[in-house]
Amino acid sequence: MNKNKSKEKFMANPIERHDTAAWRGHIENVKPQSNVPIPSEESVQNAKEWVDTNSLS
C-alpha cells in the first residue's frame, strides 16, 4: 500500500502558533512543579478584550 506522504508532512506542522498569543505578553511568574506561566493582570485584560472584540456573535 502507498503511504500518503503529503499527509505526513502536513501532520508534522503545528496548527497553532503560540508565539503571538496574547497570554504570552507579560509572564509574571511560573508555577514551580508544572512550569505553567502565570500572566500579568494586564495580559489577562488584553486577552479578554481581544476575545470580546473578535467573537463570532
HTML snippet that shows the backbone in 3Dmol.js (N, CA, C, O; Angstrom):
<script src="https://3Dmol.org/build/3Dmol-min.js"></script>
<div id="view" style="width:600px;height:400px;position:relative"></div>
<script>
const pdb = `
ATOM      1  N   MET A   1       0.820  -1.183   0.000  1.00  0.00           N
ATOM      2  CA  MET A   1       0.000   0.000   0.000  1.00  0.00           C
ATOM      3  C   MET A   1       0.867   1.250   0.000  1.00  0.00           C
ATOM      4  O   MET A   1       1.892   1.299   0.680  1.00  0.00           O
ATOM      5  N   ASN A   2       0.466   2.237  -0.744  1.00  0.00           N
ATOM      6  CA  ASN A   2       1.209   3.500  -0.775  1.00  0.00           C
ATOM      7  C   ASN A   2       0.836   4.352   0.428  1.00  0.00           C
ATOM      8  O   ASN A   2      -0.324   4.431   0.833  1.00  0.00           O
ATOM      9  N   LYS A   3       1.847   4.975   0.973  1.00  0.00           N
ATOM     10  CA  LYS A   3       1.582   5.886   2.088  1.00  0.00           C
ATOM     11  C   LYS A   3       1.265   7.266   1.540  1.00  0.00           C
ATOM     12  O   LYS A   3       1.742   7.654   0.474  1.00  0.00           O
ATOM     13  N   ASN A   4       0.465   7.987   2.274  1.00  0.00           N
ATOM     14  CA  ASN A   4       0.124   9.347   1.893  1.00  0.00           C
ATOM     15  C   ASN A   4       1.174  10.279   2.497  1.00  0.00           C
ATOM     16  O   ASN A   4       1.023  10.735   3.631  1.00  0.00           O
ATOM     17  N   LYS A   5       2.224  10.558   1.753  1.00  0.00           N
ATOM     18  CA  LYS A   5       3.349  11.330   2.268  1.00  0.00           C
ATOM     19  C   LYS A   5       2.982  12.791   2.489  1.00  0.00           C
ATOM     20  O   LYS A   5       3.523  13.425   3.395  1.00  0.00           O
ATOM     21  N   SER A   6       2.084  13.338   1.690  1.00  0.00           N
ATOM     22  CA  SER A   6       1.699  14.735   1.896  1.00  0.00           C
ATOM     23  C   SER A   6       0.969  14.889   3.229  1.00  0.00           C
ATOM     24  O   SER A   6       1.119  15.911   3.900  1.00  0.00           O
ATOM     25  N   LYS A   7       0.191  13.901   3.614  1.00  0.00           N
ATOM     26  CA  LYS A   7      -0.490  13.947   4.905  1.00  0.00           C
ATOM     27  C   LYS A   7       0.533  13.906   6.033  1.00  0.00           C
ATOM     28  O   LYS A   7       0.381  14.613   7.029  1.00  0.00           O
ATOM     29  N   GLU A   8       1.551  13.105   5.892  1.00  0.00           N
ATOM     30  CA  GLU A   8       2.588  13.015   6.923  1.00  0.00           C
ATOM     31  C   GLU A   8       3.311  14.347   7.082  1.00  0.00           C
ATOM     32  O   GLU A   8       3.624  14.759   8.199  1.00  0.00           O
ATOM     33  N   LYS A   9       3.576  15.022   5.962  1.00  0.00           N
ATOM     34  CA  LYS A   9       4.241  16.319   6.031  1.00  0.00           C
ATOM     35  C   LYS A   9       3.347  17.344   6.708  1.00  0.00           C
ATOM     36  O   LYS A   9       3.814  18.148   7.515  1.00  0.00           O
ATOM     37  N   PHE A  10       2.052  17.316   6.376  1.00  0.00           N
ATOM     38  CA  PHE A  10       1.116  18.267   6.961  1.00  0.00           C
ATOM     39  C   PHE A  10       0.960  18.026   8.462  1.00  0.00           C
ATOM     40  O   PHE A  10       0.874  18.981   9.234  1.00  0.00           O
ATOM     41  N   MET A  11       0.925  16.784   8.876  1.00  0.00           N
ATOM     42  CA  MET A  11       0.734  16.458  10.281  1.00  0.00           C
ATOM     43  C   MET A  11       1.945  16.864  11.118  1.00  0.00           C
ATOM     44  O   MET A  11       1.823  17.033  12.331  1.00  0.00           O
ATOM     45  N   ALA A  12       3.092  17.021  10.499  1.00  0.00           N
ATOM     46  CA  ALA A  12       4.286  17.397  11.234  1.00  0.00           C
ATOM     47  C   ALA A  12       4.284  18.879  11.611  1.00  0.00           C
ATOM     48  O   ALA A  12       4.963  19.275  12.558  1.00  0.00           O
ATOM     49  N   ASN A  13       3.528  19.700  10.880  1.00  0.00           N
ATOM     50  CA  ASN A  13       3.482  21.129  11.154  1.00  0.00           C
ATOM     51  C   ASN A  13       2.491  21.431  12.275  1.00  0.00           C
ATOM     52  O   ASN A  13       1.382  20.896  12.269  1.00  0.00           O
ATOM     53  N   PRO A  14       2.862  22.271  13.230  1.00  0.00           N
ATOM     54  CA  PRO A  14       1.914  22.624  14.289  1.00  0.00           C
ATOM     55  C   PRO A  14       0.781  23.477  13.733  1.00  0.00           C
ATOM     56  O   PRO A  14       0.986  24.279  12.822  1.00  0.00           O
ATOM     57  N   ILE A  15      -0.393  23.303  14.277  1.00  0.00           N
ATOM     58  CA  ILE A  15      -1.563  24.042  13.816  1.00  0.00           C
ATOM     59  C   ILE A  15      -1.602  25.421  14.458  1.00  0.00           C
ATOM     60  O   ILE A  15      -1.911  26.413  13.797  1.00  0.00           O
ATOM     61  N   GLU A  16      -1.293  25.477  15.726  1.00  0.00           N
ATOM     62  CA  GLU A  16      -1.372  26.736  16.450  1.00  0.00           C
ATOM     63  C   GLU A  16       0.005  27.350  16.627  1.00  0.00           C
ATOM     64  O   GLU A  16       1.005  26.645  16.770  1.00  0.00           O
ATOM     65  N   ARG A  17       0.039  28.664  16.615  1.00  0.00           N
ATOM     66  CA  ARG A  17       1.283  29.374  16.888  1.00  0.00           C
ATOM     67  C   ARG A  17       1.093  30.138  18.188  1.00  0.00           C
ATOM     68  O   ARG A  17       0.266  31.046  18.264  1.00  0.00           O
ATOM     69  N   HIS A  18       1.842  29.778  19.190  1.00  0.00           N
ATOM     70  CA  HIS A  18       1.718  30.419  20.484  1.00  0.00           C
ATOM     71  C   HIS A  18       2.692  31.580  20.642  1.00  0.00           C
ATOM     72  O   HIS A  18       2.726  32.222  21.692  1.00  0.00           O
ATOM     73  N   ASP A  19       3.478  31.849  19.616  1.00  0.00           N
ATOM     74  CA  ASP A  19       4.435  32.951  19.698  1.00  0.00           C
ATOM     75  C   ASP A  19       3.745  34.302  19.803  1.00  0.00           C
ATOM     76  O   ASP A  19       4.245  35.207  20.471  1.00  0.00           O
ATOM     77  N   THR A  20       2.603  34.442  19.149  1.00  0.00           N
ATOM     78  CA  THR A  20       1.908  35.719  19.132  1.00  0.00           C
ATOM     79  C   THR A  20       0.681  35.727  20.031  1.00  0.00           C
ATOM     80  O   THR A  20      -0.142  36.638  19.941  1.00  0.00           O
ATOM     81  N   ALA A  21       0.546  34.745  20.879  1.00  0.00           N
ATOM     82  CA  ALA A  21      -0.622  34.659  21.751  1.00  0.00           C
ATOM     83  C   ALA A  21      -0.642  35.802  22.753  1.00  0.00           C
ATOM     84  O   ALA A  21       0.403  36.250  23.226  1.00  0.00           O
ATOM     85  N   ALA A  22      -1.843  36.265  23.067  1.00  0.00           N
ATOM     86  CA  ALA A  22      -1.991  37.396  23.986  1.00  0.00           C
ATOM     87  C   ALA A  22      -1.510  37.048  25.384  1.00  0.00           C
ATOM     88  O   ALA A  22      -1.008  37.917  26.097  1.00  0.00           O
ATOM     89  N   TRP A  23      -1.655  35.803  25.784  1.00  0.00           N
ATOM     90  CA  TRP A  23      -1.277  35.432  27.147  1.00  0.00           C
ATOM     91  C   TRP A  23       0.232  35.353  27.335  1.00  0.00           C
ATOM     92  O   TRP A  23       0.699  35.228  28.467  1.00  0.00           O
ATOM     93  N   ARG A  24       0.994  35.422  26.270  1.00  0.00           N
ATOM     94  CA  ARG A  24       2.450  35.373  26.399  1.00  0.00           C
ATOM     95  C   ARG A  24       3.077  36.743  26.597  1.00  0.00           C
ATOM     96  O   ARG A  24       4.298  36.860  26.705  1.00  0.00           O
ATOM     97  N   GLY A  25       2.247  37.780  26.645  1.00  0.00           N
ATOM     98  CA  GLY A  25       2.753  39.139  26.721  1.00  0.00           C
ATOM     99  C   GLY A  25       3.682  39.398  27.886  1.00  0.00           C
ATOM    100  O   GLY A  25       4.861  39.688  27.689  1.00  0.00           O
ATOM    101  N   HIS A  26       3.176  39.299  29.073  1.00  0.00           N
ATOM    102  CA  HIS A  26       3.967  39.569  30.267  1.00  0.00           C
ATOM    103  C   HIS A  26       3.730  38.439  31.262  1.00  0.00           C
ATOM    104  O   HIS A  26       2.690  38.383  31.919  1.00  0.00           O
ATOM    105  N   ILE A  27       4.690  37.554  31.365  1.00  0.00           N
ATOM    106  CA  ILE A  27       4.583  36.440  32.305  1.00  0.00           C
ATOM    107  C   ILE A  27       5.171  36.901  33.629  1.00  0.00           C
ATOM    108  O   ILE A  27       6.348  37.253  33.714  1.00  0.00           O
ATOM    109  N   GLU A  28       4.325  36.892  34.671  1.00  0.00           N
ATOM    110  CA  GLU A  28       4.784  37.342  35.984  1.00  0.00           C
ATOM    111  C   GLU A  28       5.678  36.311  36.658  1.00  0.00           C
ATOM    112  O   GLU A  28       6.772  36.626  37.124  1.00  0.00           O
ATOM    113  N   ASN A  29       5.196  35.078  36.700  1.00  0.00           N
ATOM    114  CA  ASN A  29       5.990  34.015  37.312  1.00  0.00           C
ATOM    115  C   ASN A  29       5.567  32.673  36.742  1.00  0.00           C
ATOM    116  O   ASN A  29       4.678  32.599  35.894  1.00  0.00           O
ATOM    117  N   VAL A  30       6.204  31.623  37.208  1.00  0.00           N
ATOM    118  CA  VAL A  30       5.956  30.272  36.713  1.00  0.00           C
ATOM    119  C   VAL A  30       5.717  29.366  37.909  1.00  0.00           C
ATOM    120  O   VAL A  30       6.425  29.443  38.914  1.00  0.00           O
ATOM    121  N   LYS A  31       4.699  28.494  37.788  1.00  0.00           N
ATOM    122  CA  LYS A  31       4.451  27.538  38.871  1.00  0.00           C
ATOM    123  C   LYS A  31       5.636  26.585  38.974  1.00  0.00           C
ATOM    124  O   LYS A  31       6.135  26.112  37.952  1.00  0.00           O
ATOM    125  N   PRO A  32       6.092  26.298  40.186  1.00  0.00           N
ATOM    126  CA  PRO A  32       7.344  25.548  40.349  1.00  0.00           C
ATOM    127  C   PRO A  32       7.332  24.128  39.782  1.00  0.00           C
ATOM    128  O   PRO A  32       8.271  23.745  39.085  1.00  0.00           O
ATOM    129  N   GLN A  33       6.308  23.352  40.060  1.00  0.00           N
ATOM    130  CA  GLN A  33       6.331  21.946  39.623  1.00  0.00           C
ATOM    131  C   GLN A  33       5.918  21.773  38.176  1.00  0.00           C
ATOM    132  O   GLN A  33       6.525  20.990  37.445  1.00  0.00           O
ATOM    133  N   SER A  34       4.885  22.502  37.753  1.00  0.00           N
ATOM    134  CA  SER A  34       4.342  22.263  36.416  1.00  0.00           C
ATOM    135  C   SER A  34       4.908  23.180  35.343  1.00  0.00           C
ATOM    136  O   SER A  34       4.661  22.951  34.159  1.00  0.00           O
ATOM    137  N   ASN A  35       5.661  24.214  35.718  1.00  0.00           N
ATOM    138  CA  ASN A  35       6.209  25.195  34.781  1.00  0.00           C
ATOM    139  C   ASN A  35       5.129  25.900  33.964  1.00  0.00           C
ATOM    140  O   ASN A  35       5.356  26.262  32.810  1.00  0.00           O
ATOM    141  N   VAL A  36       3.949  26.095  34.568  1.00  0.00           N
ATOM    142  CA  VAL A  36       2.853  26.795  33.920  1.00  0.00           C
ATOM    143  C   VAL A  36       3.063  28.294  34.108  1.00  0.00           C
ATOM    144  O   VAL A  36       3.202  28.752  35.242  1.00  0.00           O
ATOM    145  N   PRO A  37       3.089  29.067  33.025  1.00  0.00           N
ATOM    146  CA  PRO A  37       3.295  30.508  33.168  1.00  0.00           C
ATOM    147  C   PRO A  37       2.041  31.197  33.701  1.00  0.00           C
ATOM    148  O   PRO A  37       0.928  30.894  33.270  1.00  0.00           O
ATOM    149  N   ILE A  38       2.225  32.120  34.635  1.00  0.00           N
ATOM    150  CA  ILE A  38       1.139  32.908  35.190  1.00  0.00           C
ATOM    151  C   ILE A  38       1.246  34.303  34.565  1.00  0.00           C
ATOM    152  O   ILE A  38       2.223  35.012  34.806  1.00  0.00           O
ATOM    153  N   PRO A  39       0.238  34.708  33.758  1.00  0.00           N
ATOM    154  CA  PRO A  39       0.322  36.006  33.092  1.00  0.00           C
ATOM    155  C   PRO A  39       0.026  37.150  34.059  1.00  0.00           C
ATOM    156  O   PRO A  39      -0.548  36.944  35.128  1.00  0.00           O
ATOM    157  N   SER A  40       0.423  38.346  33.669  1.00  0.00           N
ATOM    158  CA  SER A  40       0.120  39.527  34.469  1.00  0.00           C
ATOM    159  C   SER A  40      -1.355  39.886  34.295  1.00  0.00           C
ATOM    160  O   SER A  40      -2.018  39.408  33.374  1.00  0.00           O
ATOM    161  N   GLU A  41      -1.847  40.717  35.174  1.00  0.00           N
ATOM    162  CA  GLU A  41      -3.244  41.162  35.104  1.00  0.00           C
ATOM    163  C   GLU A  41      -3.505  41.906  33.788  1.00  0.00           C
ATOM    164  O   GLU A  41      -4.573  41.765  33.192  1.00  0.00           O
ATOM    165  N   GLU A  42      -2.547  42.677  33.352  1.00  0.00           N
ATOM    166  CA  GLU A  42      -2.674  43.424  32.095  1.00  0.00           C
ATOM    167  C   GLU A  42      -2.814  42.469  30.907  1.00  0.00           C
ATOM    168  O   GLU A  42      -3.621  42.715  30.010  1.00  0.00           O
ATOM    169  N   SER A  43      -2.042  41.392  30.894  1.00  0.00           N
ATOM    170  CA  SER A  43      -2.121  40.422  29.798  1.00  0.00           C
ATOM    171  C   SER A  43      -3.476  39.729  29.777  1.00  0.00           C
ATOM    172  O   SER A  43      -4.023  39.460  28.707  1.00  0.00           O
ATOM    173  N   VAL A  44      -4.016  39.442  30.954  1.00  0.00           N
ATOM    174  CA  VAL A  44      -5.336  38.801  31.028  1.00  0.00           C
ATOM    175  C   VAL A  44      -6.400  39.752  30.494  1.00  0.00           C
ATOM    176  O   VAL A  44      -7.288  39.329  29.753  1.00  0.00           O
ATOM    177  N   GLN A  45      -6.325  41.023  30.855  1.00  0.00           N
ATOM    178  CA  GLN A  45      -7.297  42.007  30.366  1.00  0.00           C
ATOM    179  C   GLN A  45      -7.181  42.178  28.849  1.00  0.00           C
ATOM    180  O   GLN A  45      -8.196  42.255  28.157  1.00  0.00           O
ATOM    181  N   ASN A  46      -5.968  42.237  28.337  1.00  0.00           N
ATOM    182  CA  ASN A  46      -5.783  42.356  26.885  1.00  0.00           C
ATOM    183  C   ASN A  46      -6.335  41.146  26.143  1.00  0.00           C
ATOM    184  O   ASN A  46      -6.945  41.292  25.084  1.00  0.00           O
ATOM    185  N   ALA A  47      -6.127  39.969  26.686  1.00  0.00           N
ATOM    186  CA  ALA A  47      -6.634  38.750  26.058  1.00  0.00           C
ATOM    187  C   ALA A  47      -8.157  38.740  26.066  1.00  0.00           C
ATOM    188  O   ALA A  47      -8.783  38.353  25.080  1.00  0.00           O
ATOM    189  N   LYS A  48      -8.753  39.163  27.174  1.00  0.00           N
ATOM    190  CA  LYS A  48     -10.219  39.209  27.257  1.00  0.00           C
ATOM    191  C   LYS A  48     -10.784  40.216  26.259  1.00  0.00           C
ATOM    192  O   LYS A  48     -11.776  39.927  25.590  1.00  0.00           O
ATOM    193  N   GLU A  49     -10.175  41.381  26.150  1.00  0.00           N
ATOM    194  CA  GLU A  49     -10.629  42.379  25.182  1.00  0.00           C
ATOM    195  C   GLU A  49     -10.532  41.830  23.760  1.00  0.00           C
ATOM    196  O   GLU A  49     -11.436  42.043  22.953  1.00  0.00           O
ATOM    197  N   TRP A  50      -9.455  41.135  23.452  1.00  0.00           N
ATOM    198  CA  TRP A  50      -9.282  40.575  22.105  1.00  0.00           C
ATOM    199  C   TRP A  50     -10.372  39.550  21.817  1.00  0.00           C
ATOM    200  O   TRP A  50     -10.934  39.533  20.722  1.00  0.00           O
ATOM    201  N   VAL A  51     -10.671  38.697  22.791  1.00  0.00           N
ATOM    202  CA  VAL A  51     -11.713  37.675  22.600  1.00  0.00           C
ATOM    203  C   VAL A  51     -13.069  38.338  22.431  1.00  0.00           C
ATOM    204  O   VAL A  51     -13.858  37.930  21.579  1.00  0.00           O
ATOM    205  N   ASP A  52     -13.345  39.354  23.232  1.00  0.00           N
ATOM    206  CA  ASP A  52     -14.640  40.033  23.137  1.00  0.00           C
ATOM    207  C   ASP A  52     -14.833  40.732  21.803  1.00  0.00           C
ATOM    208  O   ASP A  52     -15.939  40.722  21.263  1.00  0.00           O
ATOM    209  N   THR A  53     -13.795  41.335  21.260  1.00  0.00           N
ATOM    210  CA  THR A  53     -13.933  42.052  20.001  1.00  0.00           C
ATOM    211  C   THR A  53     -13.904  41.126  18.791  1.00  0.00           C
ATOM    212  O   THR A  53     -14.418  41.487  17.733  1.00  0.00           O
ATOM    213  N   ASN A  54     -13.316  39.945  18.925  1.00  0.00           N
ATOM    214  CA  ASN A  54     -13.199  39.020  17.793  1.00  0.00           C
ATOM    215  C   ASN A  54     -14.101  37.809  17.921  1.00  0.00           C
ATOM    216  O   ASN A  54     -13.851  36.790  17.278  1.00  0.00           O
ATOM    217  N   SER A  55     -15.140  37.891  18.733  1.00  0.00           N
ATOM    218  CA  SER A  55     -16.044  36.750  18.881  1.00  0.00           C
ATOM    219  C   SER A  55     -16.991  36.670  17.692  1.00  0.00           C
ATOM    220  O   SER A  55     -17.196  37.662  16.992  1.00  0.00           O
ATOM    221  N   LEU A  56     -17.561  35.513  17.465  1.00  0.00           N
ATOM    222  CA  LEU A  56     -18.438  35.288  16.324  1.00  0.00           C
ATOM    223  C   LEU A  56     -19.824  35.876  16.537  1.00  0.00           C
ATOM    224  O   LEU A  56     -20.516  36.182  15.567  1.00  0.00           O
ATOM    225  N   SER A  57     -20.236  36.036  17.767  1.00  0.00           N
ATOM    226  CA  SER A  57     -21.601  36.530  17.997  1.00  0.00           C
ATOM    227  C   SER A  57     -21.675  38.032  18.083  1.00  0.00           C
ATOM    228  O   SER A  57     -22.758  38.587  18.274  1.00  0.00           O
TER     229      SER A  57
END
`;
const viewer = $3Dmol.createViewer("view");
viewer.addModel(pdb, "pdb");
viewer.setStyle({}, {cartoon: {color: "spectrum"}});
viewer.zoomTo();
viewer.render();
</script>
